[in-house]
C-alpha cells in the first residue's frame, strides 16, 4: 500500500492526526494561503477554511517553552534556575528546531507560494523552524499536552541530550560555578592550563581552577574546554561541602 505524503510525515512524527486539517494548516506558509484561496474562489466554504500557520506558530512556541522547562526540571532536579534557563534556550532555539525539521524532512511537505518556492523556501532555516513550531501546536490542538510532550521528548529533547552526550550538563558547570561565586561576593574563577600529555592526535589537557588566588581544583579532558568543565565541577563539589 502506497502511503500519502501526510501519512509519511505522520510516521516520522510518530503521531497520527485525528483532524488532518490541523496538520495541513501547520504546513501552509503565509505565502501559499492567498494563492490557495484564489484557486478555490468558487468554493466559499473551502476558501474560508484555508489558513496559514502563523497563529499555530505562535501557540507552538508557548507549548515548546512549557514542555522544555518541564522536561529539564524532571531530568536535572539538582540544577539552579540559571542552569535550567541556559539549557532551555539551547534546546528550543531556532537552530535546534531547524535540525529536527530537516531530520523529519518537513520541508518536503510544506505548502508554499510560488515566489517562496522559487526562492528556496523549503530549505530556509527560519521557515523550517517556524513550521516545526506550527506542527507542535497542531499536535497539541489535536490531542493535548500529553501527545505533544511525547513527540517532543522523542524528536527533540532526548535527541538534544544524546547528540551532545553530557555536554548540555557540562556546558553549565562553569556557569554554575560562576553563579555560586557571584552569590557569595567572590571574584570569578580563573582557569589555568597546567599541562598536557599524549600524542597530537590523542592529547590530554590538565587545567586548574583558581579562586581568589587559591588553587581550588583541577580537571582533565581531551580538549581544554572539557578539562575546564571538569575542573569547575570538582570545584563546585568542594565548595558545596564547605
Rosetta blueprint (number, residue, H / E / L):
1 X L
2 X L
3 X L
4 X L
5 X H
6 X H
7 X H
8 X H
9 X H
10 X H
11 X H
12 X H
13 X H
14 X L
15 X L
16 X L
17 X L
18 X L
19 X L
20 X H
21 X H
22 X H
23 X H
24 X H
25 X H
26 X H
27 X L
28 X E
29 X L
30 X H
31 X H
32 X H
33 X H
34 X H
35 X H
36 X H
37 X H
38 X H
39 X H
40 X L
41 X L
42 X L
43 X L
44 X H
45 X H
46 X H
47 X H
48 X H
49 X H
50 X L
51 X L
52 X L
53 X L
54 X H
55 X H
56 X H
57 X H
58 X H
59 X H
60 X H
61 X H
62 X H
63 X H
64 X H
65 X H
66 X H
67 X H
68 X H
69 X H
70 X H
71 X H
72 X H
73 X H
74 X H
75 X H
76 X L
77 X L
78 X L
79 X L
80 X L
81 X H
82 X H
83 X H
84 X H
85 X H
86 X H
87 X H
88 X H
89 X H
90 X H
91 X H
92 X L
93 X L
94 X H
95 X H
96 X H
97 X H
98 X H
99 X H
100 X H
101 X H
102 X H
103 X H
104 X L
105 X L
106 X H
107 X H
108 X H
109 X H
110 X L
111 X E
112 X L
113 X L
114 X H
115 X H
116 X H
117 X H
118 X H
119 X L
120 X L
121 X H
122 X H
123 X H
124 X L
125 X H
126 X H
127 X H
128 X H
129 X H
130 X H
131 X H
132 X H
133 X H
134 X H
135 X H
136 X H
137 X H
138 X H
139 X H
140 X H
141 X H
142 X H
143 X H
144 X L
145 X H
146 X H
147 X H
148 X H
149 X H
150 X H
151 X H
152 X H
153 X H
154 X H
155 X H
156 X H
157 X H
158 X H
159 X H
160 X H
161 X H
162 X H
163 X H
164 X H
165 X L
166 X L
167 X H
168 X H
169 X H
170 X H
171 X L
172 X L
173 X H
174 X H
175 X H
176 X H
177 X H
178 X H
179 X H
180 X H
181 X H
182 X H
183 X H
184 X L
185 X L
186 X L
187 X L
188 X L
189 X L
190 X E
191 X E
192 X E
193 X E
194 X E
195 X E
196 X E
197 X E
198 X L
199 X L
200 X H
201 X H
202 X H
203 X L
204 X E
205 X E
206 X E
207 X E
208 X E
209 X E
210 X E
211 X E
212 X L
213 X L
214 X E
215 X E
216 X E
217 X E
218 X E
219 X E
220 X E
221 X E
222 X L
223 X L
224 X H
225 X H
226 X H
227 X H
228 X H
229 X H
230 X H
231 X H
232 X H
233 X H
234 X H
235 X H
236 X H
237 X H
238 X H
239 X H
240 X H
241 X H
242 X L
